[in-house]
């Protein structure tokens, strides 16, 4: 038995060991129970004008000399009419809700929903495998757990007793790509690297936008294809699950706003924003002056770091006496007039070291020390002093709990005298 639009084609084989004059076919519509009988001399018959989607019980008898044989009984349904007005009602995250109207003038036992990725870069088109949801009872259904950033072709069809309509309705829908998360900045003075885990789902490209908070009109944009994250946008060969982007040509000590979005099938994800301040940069030269008439005073001379070269908040001077590990800290704001600071008192003929560095709030790089010695007396003293400076910096910052992780320090300049 084969369904045809509005009817059924039925065929059978005759028994060659007996004689049949003709055949009697009786079919009963399941929802009405009304039987209909027809006779034929051929081992086949076409039933027409049947109700769409109705199930029929078919009985075929052989008739000879007024006697009927035992019936051959089977059951099938006529093609139901197709659904109408298939639409995407809403898309929330990776879930798509579909809605449609039931078929007109047709019986049915339910619906079937199929979907598959669609697009030139999917394993798609006619070769992609369908995912099928059967026994859908109502004219609405939500597909959940779809791949973010992918485009899908969805089919909905009416079903009656496992017989589907010949005209399935289809719609295509793209899912918003996944947003990035867990962005970590790796800071430097004139550049930085943004790094984040590769999002789960499909991403065709990343859009990166940044600008100084003090001048939002100075906007720069970079588009990074997902297929070739290397160089400017790189997927580390050691960690293919992460994406890193180098952002060059930044100004030291400036606070920037970064905005990152992903794109797939011309759809954009939510924007992820991150405010980052680059590390300060110190270009000062430092020297000391010993006055013969003031044996207990040292004058520090330094060239200020131009604010056009780097933005920062304060200078900090730290000096230590080797024998007692004494620290004296002095802070000069970057915006005040320049005055060479004296350090007093100083014990004559005692080894001493000075450190000059700049700070800003909030940013803090790994420290890289440059050493300059004047009349060195002990080779081990500078290494001890570096450790003392680092310890003192940690202690100074810890005095203000709110600034322990938000103060940033440029690479200090050390001088031993």
C-alpha positions as a printed NumPy array, in Angstrom:
array([[  0.   ,   0.   ,   0.   ],
       [  1.306,   3.404,  -0.977],
       [ -0.338,   6.677,   0.047],
       [ -1.033,   9.158,  -2.725],
       [ -2.461,  12.692,  -2.431],
       [ -6.102,  12.176,  -1.468],
       [ -6.011,   8.369,  -1.718],
       [ -4.199,   5.034,  -1.589],
       [ -2.67 ,   2.666,  -4.139],
       [ -3.23 ,  -0.935,  -3.054],
       [ -1.842,  -4.03 ,  -4.776],
       [ -1.505,  -7.723,  -3.888],
       [ -0.514, -11.087,  -5.334],
       [ -3.07 , -13.745,  -6.279],
       [ -2.882, -17.355,  -5.084],
       [ -1.79 , -19.465,  -8.05 ],
       [ -3.019, -22.684,  -6.373],
       [ -6.67 , -21.552,  -6.43 ],
       [ -9.046, -19.805,  -8.784],
       [-10.36 , -16.339,  -8.053],
       [-13.179, -14.781, -10.003],
       [-12.611, -11.339,  -8.536],
       [-11.545,  -9.5  ,  -5.413],
       [-13.473,  -7.558,  -2.796],
       [-11.833,  -4.622,  -1.038],
       [-13.447,  -3.192,   2.092],
       [-11.933,  -0.145,   3.769],
       [-13.054,   1.485,   7.01 ],
       [-12.143,   4.993,   8.098],
       [-10.893,   4.775,  11.676],
       [-12.548,   7.923,  13.071],
       [-16.003,   7.255,  11.598],
       [-16.145,   3.451,  11.395],
       [-18.106,   3.615,   8.13 ],
       [-17.173,   0.751,   5.746],
       [-16.942,   1.084,   1.96 ],
       [-16.774,  -1.905,  -0.403],
       [-15.544,  -2.182,  -3.966],
       [-14.947,  -5.143,  -6.334],
       [-12.217,  -5.597,  -8.929],
       [-10.888,  -8.35 , -11.199],
       [ -7.318,  -6.974, -11.098],
       [ -4.91 ,  -7.55 ,  -8.172],
       [ -4.714,  -3.832,  -7.562],
       [ -6.985,  -0.905,  -6.833],
       [ -6.716,   2.848,  -6.379],
       [ -8.823,   4.431,  -3.647],
       [ -9.521,   8.114,  -4.226],
       [-11.348,  10.942,  -2.486],
       [-10.147,   9.764,   0.915],
       [ -9.998,  12.205,   3.808],
       [ -6.512,  13.737,   4.341],
       [ -4.753,  12.307,   7.343],
       [ -7.434,   9.699,   8.049],
       [ -6.372,   6.148,   8.9  ],
       [ -7.973,   3.283,   7.052],
       [ -8.248,  -0.418,   7.814],
       [ -8.036,  -2.304,   4.522],
       [ -9.453,  -5.832,   4.044],
       [ -8.859,  -7.68 ,   0.771],
       [-10.895, -10.868,  -0.035],
       [-10.737, -13.298,  -2.942],
       [-14.215, -14.164,  -4.267],
       [-14.966, -17.449,  -6.041],
       [-18.424, -18.95 ,  -6.653],
       [-19.966, -16.542,  -4.161],
       [-17.556, -17.543,  -1.403],
       [-15.088, -15.158,   0.271],
       [-11.635, -16.148,   1.348],
       [ -9.998, -15.19 ,   4.619],
       [ -9.188, -11.427,   4.45 ],
       [ -5.763,  -9.921,   4.238],
       [ -5.898,  -7.018,   6.72 ],
       [ -3.646,  -3.989,   6.865],
       [ -3.758,  -0.404,   8.132],
       [ -2.399,   2.818,   6.725],
       [ -3.171,   6.517,   6.53 ],
       [ -3.634,   9.059,   3.774],
       [ -1.136,  11.895,   3.472],
       [ -2.186,  14.662,   5.893],
       [ -2.324,  18.275,   4.764],
       [  0.766,  20.381,   5.606],
       [  1.126,  22.779,   8.52 ],
       [  0.712,  26.507,   7.902],
       [  2.529,  29.727,   8.768],
       [  5.668,  28.278,  10.343],
       [  7.478,  31.098,  12.196],
       [ 10.232,  31.602,  14.737],
       [  8.463,  33.04 ,  17.75 ],
       [ 11.56 ,  33.932,  19.781],
       [ 15.238,  33.188,  20.209],
       [ 16.741,  33.181,  23.706],
       [ 20.407,  32.237,  23.963],
       [ 20.761,  28.838,  22.304],
       [ 17.004,  28.091,  22.331],
       [ 14.607,  28.7  ,  19.425],
       [ 10.827,  28.581,  19.884],
       [  8.783,  27.669,  16.806],
       [  5.065,  28.15 ,  16.251],
       [  2.754,  27.134,  13.403],
       [ -0.904,  26.619,  12.549],
       [ -2.462,  23.136,  12.251],
       [ -3.377,  21.925,   8.761],
       [ -6.837,  22.699,   7.387],
       [ -9.348,  19.91 ,   6.677],
       [ -7.049,  17.152,   7.816],
       [ -6.619,  14.623,  10.586],
       [ -3.238,  14.103,  12.227],
       [ -1.645,  12.34 ,  15.161],
       [  1.175,  14.834,  15.791],
       [  4.091,  16.704,  14.283],
       [  7.733,  16.05 ,  13.537],
       [ 10.457,  18.717,  13.809],
       [ 13.842,  18.361,  12.109],
       [ 16.84 ,  20.672,  12.101],
       [ 20.407,  20.741,  10.754],
       [ 23.249,  23.261,  10.374],
       [ 22.97 ,  25.309,   7.226],
       [ 25.599,  27.385,   5.482],
       [ 28.636,  27.167,   3.233],
       [ 31.107,  26.509,   6.057],
       [ 28.977,  23.936,   7.884],
       [ 29.06 ,  20.29 ,   6.901],
       [ 25.74 ,  21.468,   5.748],
       [ 23.422,  21.952,   2.904],
       [ 22.165,  18.658,   1.473],
       [ 24.847,  16.533,   3.186],
       [ 24.247,  17.567,   6.791],
       [ 22.516,  15.053,   9.009],
       [ 19.079,  15.932,  10.303],
       [ 18.32 ,  15.862,  14.016],
       [ 14.719,  14.752,  14.482],
       [ 12.174,  15.395,  17.23 ],
       [  9.113,  13.161,  16.878],
       [  5.727,  12.948,  18.601],
       [  5.319,  16.695,  19.027],
       [  1.676,  17.019,  20.151],
       [  1.093,  20.784,  19.944],
       [  1.684,  23.355,  17.165],
       [  4.65 ,  24.848,  19.036],
       [  8.043,  23.542,  20.063],
       [ 11.288,  24.867,  21.567],
       [ 14.637,  23.601,  20.28 ],
       [ 17.24 ,  24.004,  23.016],
       [ 20.969,  23.426,  23.271],
       [ 21.682,  24.626,  19.736],
       [ 25.238,  25.593,  18.832],
       [ 25.802,  29.319,  19.42 ],
       [ 26.764,  31.24 ,  16.285],
       [ 25.434,  28.559,  13.931],
       [ 22.652,  28.912,  11.36 ],
       [ 20.017,  26.174,  11.217],
       [ 17.465,  24.95 ,   8.722],
       [ 14.312,  23.763,  10.499],
       [ 11.502,  21.668,   9.032],
       [  8.082,  21.013,  10.562],
       [  5.699,  18.43 ,   9.133],
       [  2.324,  17.023,  10.067],
       [  2.111,  13.29 ,  10.766],
       [ -0.783,  10.843,  10.752],
       [ -0.084,   7.271,  11.839],
       [  3.601,   7.596,  10.814],
       [  2.666,   9.008,   7.406],
       [  4.012,  12.511,   6.853],
       [  2.705,  15.273,   4.654],
       [  4.353,  15.68 ,   1.281],
       [  4.876,  19.416,   1.86 ],
       [  6.997,  20.076,   4.958],
       [  7.336,  23.721,   5.946],
       [ 10.847,  25.08 ,   6.595],
       [ 12.491,  28.154,   8.058],
       [ 16.116,  29.215,   8.62 ],
       [ 17.363,  30.845,  11.782],
       [ 20.823,  31.935,  12.953],
       [ 21.781,  31.884,  16.64 ],
       [ 23.681,  34.783,  18.19 ],
       [ 27.382,  33.935,  18.565],
       [ 28.811,  33.415,  22.039],
       [ 30.337,  36.386,  23.849],
       [ 33.893,  36.245,  25.16 ],
       [ 34.465,  35.883,  28.895],
       [ 37.339,  35.816,  31.345],
       [ 39.382,  38.478,  29.533],
       [ 42.787,  38.96 ,  31.175],
       [ 45.105,  41.869,  30.298],
       [ 48.886,  41.328,  30.237],
       [ 50.242,  44.801,  30.808],
       [ 53.193,  46.713,  29.431],
       [ 53.909,  50.435,  29.165],
       [ 53.237,  50.987,  25.467],
       [ 51.236,  47.879,  24.625],
       [ 49.211,  45.139,  26.205],
       [ 47.93 ,  41.684,  25.358],
       [ 44.318,  40.667,  25.91 ],
       [ 43.754,  36.968,  26.447],
       [ 40.523,  35.009,  26.858],
       [ 39.279,  31.406,  26.554],
       [ 37.959,  30.5  ,  23.125],
       [ 34.138,  30.666,  23.271],
       [ 32.12 ,  27.498,  22.817],
       [ 30.252,  27.708,  19.527],
       [ 30.914,  29.231,  16.141],
       [ 32.811,  32.511,  15.773],
       [ 33.691,  33.89 ,  12.332],
       [ 35.608,  36.938,  13.595],
       [ 36.317,  39.072,  16.649],
       [ 35.742,  42.838,  16.748],
       [ 38.026,  44.788,  19.077],
       [ 37.499,  48.48 ,  19.793],
       [ 39.443,  50.659,  22.215],
       [ 39.821,  54.329,  23.134],
       [ 41.282,  56.449,  25.97 ],
       [ 38.69 ,  57.311,  28.611],
       [ 39.952,  60.894,  28.505],
       [ 39.275,  61.11 ,  24.755],
       [ 36.519,  58.678,  23.623],
       [ 36.633,  60.107,  20.088],
       [ 40.119,  58.654,  19.591],
       [ 38.689,  55.256,  18.703],
       [ 40.564,  52.414,  17.076],
       [ 39.031,  49.236,  15.683],
       [ 40.536,  45.908,  14.748],
       [ 38.709,  42.981,  13.096],
       [ 40.321,  39.597,  13.712],
       [ 39.31 ,  36.526,  11.673],
       [ 38.868,  33.438,  13.797],
       [ 40.529,  31.258,  11.155],
       [ 43.91 ,  32.966,  11.504],
       [ 44.354,  34.085,  15.087],
       [ 48.109,  34.722,  14.891],
       [ 50.219,  37.789,  15.297],
       [ 47.754,  40.518,  16.19 ],
       [ 45.116,  37.991,  17.143],
       [ 46.737,  34.737,  18.066],
       [ 45.73 ,  31.327,  19.233],
       [ 48.723,  30.024,  21.099],
       [ 50.079,  26.812,  19.663],
       [ 50.591,  25.626,  23.237],
       [ 46.991,  26.407,  24.177],
       [ 44.58 ,  26.187,  21.268],
       [ 41.665,  26.795,  23.64 ],
       [ 42.724,  30.421,  24.221],
       [ 42.84 ,  33.537,  22.054],
       [ 45.321,  36.36 ,  22.613],
       [ 45.428,  39.763,  20.958],
       [ 48.39 ,  42.144,  21.001],
       [ 47.369,  45.818,  21.123],
       [ 50.39 ,  48.04 ,  20.279],
       [ 51.012,  51.803,  20.197],
       [ 49.418,  52.695,  23.526],
       [ 50.415,  55.619,  25.73 ],
       [ 52.04 ,  54.746,  29.076],
       [ 49.876,  55.336,  32.14 ],
       [ 46.666,  56.036,  30.183],
       [ 43.387,  54.322,  31.06 ],
       [ 41.716,  52.707,  28.057],
       [ 38.307,  51.159,  27.515],
       [ 38.261,  47.954,  25.465],
       [ 35.099,  46.564,  23.845],
       [ 35.064,  43.027,  22.416],
       [ 32.312,  41.376,  20.37 ],
       [ 32.145,  38.206,  18.295],
       [ 30.443,  37.786,  14.921],
       [ 28.924,  34.825,  13.075],
       [ 26.513,  34.859,  10.137],
       [ 26.436,  38.683,  10.323],
       [ 25.13 ,  38.562,  13.904],
       [ 26.993,  40.166,  16.816],
       [ 27.279,  38.915,  20.362],
       [ 26.867,  40.988,  23.493],
       [ 29.646,  43.533,  24.017],
       [ 32.194,  42.787,  26.733],
       [ 33.848,  45.927,  28.165],
       [ 37.088,  46.107,  30.093],
       [ 38.829,  49.183,  31.492],
       [ 42.622,  48.873,  31.651],
       [ 45.378,  51.361,  32.476],
       [ 48.762,  50.783,  30.933],
       [ 51.894,  50.726,  33.07 ],
       [ 53.732,  53.978,  33.74 ],
       [ 57.105,  54.567,  32.155],
       [ 60.023,  56.32 ,  33.858],
       [ 62.651,  58.056,  31.738],
       [ 64.274,  60.086,  34.534],
       [ 68.02 ,  60.249,  35.097],
       [ 69.045,  60.317,  38.757],
       [ 72.255,  61.51 ,  40.393],
       [ 73.38 ,  62.563,  43.869],
       [ 75.337,  65.554,  45.121],
       [ 77.536,  65.393,  48.24 ],
       [ 78.301,  68.838,  49.646],
       [ 81.558,  69.018,  51.573],
       [ 80.148,  71.489,  54.125],
       [ 77.077,  69.25 ,  54.749],
       [ 78.435,  65.805,  55.511],
       [ 75.083,  64.522,  56.733],
       [ 72.979,  65.576,  53.717],
       [ 72.655,  64.159,  50.241],
       [ 70.863,  66.041,  47.472],
       [ 69.138,  64.011,  44.774],
       [ 69.072,  65.449,  41.289],
       [ 66.826,  63.883,  38.647],
       [ 65.267,  64.843,  35.371],
       [ 61.466,  64.666,  35.509],
       [ 59.688,  62.189,  33.256],
       [ 57.584,  64.367,  30.914],
       [ 53.841,  63.854,  31.337],
       [ 53.631,  63.951,  27.56 ],
       [ 55.796,  60.832,  27.538],
       [ 53.96 ,  58.946,  30.277],
       [ 51.104,  59.633,  32.667],
       [ 51.581,  58.773,  36.333],
       [ 50.572,  60.054,  39.737],
       [ 53.652,  60.313,  41.974],
       [ 57.409,  59.901,  42.244],
       [ 58.608,  57.875,  45.196],
       [ 62.143,  58.01 ,  46.595],
       [ 63.34 ,  55.282,  48.934],
       [ 66.745,  55.24 ,  50.629],
       [ 68.199,  52.64 ,  52.953],
       [ 71.174,  52.404,  55.276],
       [ 72.926,  49.076,  55.02 ],
       [ 73.794,  48.464,  58.673],
       [ 70.328,  49.085,  60.167],
       [ 68.128,  48.438,  57.136],
       [ 66.628,  51.881,  57.728],
       [ 64.102,  53.102,  55.155],
       [ 63.18 ,  56.652,  54.387],
       [ 60.379,  57.132,  51.845],
       [ 59.543,  60.375,  50.111],
       [ 56.664,  61.02 ,  47.705],
       [ 56.518,  63.848,  45.187],
       [ 53.417,  64.339,  43.062],
       [ 54.039,  64.342,  39.348],
       [ 52.121,  67.584,  38.797],
       [ 53.959,  69.776,  41.349],
       [ 56.937,  72.005,  40.41 ],
       [ 60.241,  70.206,  40.284],
       [ 62.474,  70.549,  43.382],
       [ 65.487,  68.271,  43.983],
       [ 64.72 ,  66.556,  47.313],
       [ 67.367,  66.438,  50.049],
       [ 67.726,  63.28 ,  52.143],
       [ 68.693,  64.046,  55.718],
       [ 70.255,  62.871,  57.973],
       [ 72.954,  60.783,  56.379],
       [ 75.656,  59.071,  58.384],
       [ 79.14 ,  59.848,  57.018],
       [ 81.109,  57.042,  55.46 ],
       [ 78.102,  54.708,  55.588],
       [ 76.931,  52.713,  52.57 ],
       [ 73.546,  53.86 ,  51.288],
       [ 71.304,  53.116,  48.34 ],
       [ 68.55 ,  55.126,  46.656],
       [ 65.638,  54.011,  44.49 ],
       [ 63.482,  56.222,  42.301],
       [ 60.28 ,  54.988,  40.725],
       [ 56.927,  56.371,  39.667],
       [ 53.494,  55.129,  40.715],
       [ 50.025,  55.489,  39.379],
       [ 46.644,  54.351,  40.559],
       [ 45.57 ,  51.959,  39.336],
       [ 48.177,  49.746,  37.364],
       [ 51.26 ,  47.587,  38.293],
       [ 53.864,  45.915,  36.105],
       [ 56.465,  43.321,  36.901],
       [ 59.504,  45.214,  38.175],
       [ 62.575,  45.35 ,  36.052],
       [ 65.531,  46.905,  37.835],
       [ 68.251,  49.063,  36.354],
       [ 71.299,  49.438,  38.629],
       [ 73.719,  52.371,  38.732],
       [ 76.548,  52.429,  41.291],
       [ 78.531,  55.346,  42.664],
       [ 81.659,  54.444,  44.611],
       [ 80.528,  50.883,  45.377],
       [ 81.873,  49.392,  48.608],
       [ 80.117,  46.053,  48.868],
       [ 78.981,  44.019,  45.845],
       [ 76.249,  42.25 ,  47.837],
       [ 74.663,  45.448,  49.117],
       [ 72.558,  46.24 ,  46.026],
       [ 70.95 ,  42.797,  45.9  ],
       [ 70.036,  43.117,  49.584],
       [ 68.672,  46.604,  48.962],
       [ 66.484,  45.44 ,  46.069],
       [ 64.873,  42.88 ,  48.35 ],
       [ 64.383,  45.53 ,  51.036],
       [ 62.754,  47.924,  48.549],
       [ 60.367,  45.251,  47.362],
       [ 59.482,  44.375,  50.958],
       [ 58.958,  48.033,  51.849],
       [ 56.791,  48.636,  48.767],
       [ 54.603,  45.682,  49.733],
       [ 54.295,  47.032,  53.28 ],
       [ 53.485,  50.566,  52.105],
       [ 50.782,  49.383,  49.751],
       [ 49.313,  47.025,  52.35 ],
       [ 48.603,  49.986,  54.659],
       [ 45.63 ,  50.784,  52.416],
       [ 43.706,  47.566,  51.931],
       [ 41.712,  48.971,  49.042],
       [ 44.855,  49.668,  47.025],
       [ 46.782,  46.431,  47.528],
       [ 45.898,  45.169,  44.074],
       [ 45.252,  48.432,  42.261],
       [ 48.471,  50.423,  42.6  ],
       [ 50.884,  50.189,  39.734],
       [ 54.608,  50.882,  39.843],
       [ 57.018,  51.547,  37.017],
       [ 60.433,  49.925,  36.938],
       [ 62.542,  51.648,  39.671],
       [ 65.967,  53.153,  39.106],
       [ 68.53 ,  52.195,  41.793],
       [ 71.566,  54.187,  42.802],
       [ 74.174,  53.102,  45.327],
       [ 76.316,  55.752,  46.947]])
